[in-house]
Amino acid sequence: MKPVEEAIDDLQSRALAYEIIFQSICSELPQLFVDKAIENIELNFKAFESGTHSEAGKAKLEAAKAVASRIVGAKI
C-alpha cells in the first residue's frame, strides 16, 4: 500500500491531468456545444446544491464550481 502522501500526490496529478484534458477538448468544440454543456453543468450544480446542507459540502461544491469554470472558460 502506498503512503498517504503518495496517494494524495497521485490524485492531485490525476485531477490536474483531467482538467487539462477537458480544457483542451472544450477549446476545440463548436461554441454551441460548449454553451449547451455549460447549461447542463449549471443544472447539475444546482441539483447538487439543493441536496447539500453541510457547510463542508457547500465549500466543496464552490471549489468544484471554480474548477468547472476554469475548464469551460465561463463562470458557472
Helices and strands as residue ranges (DSSP letters): H 4-28, H 31-50, H 55-72
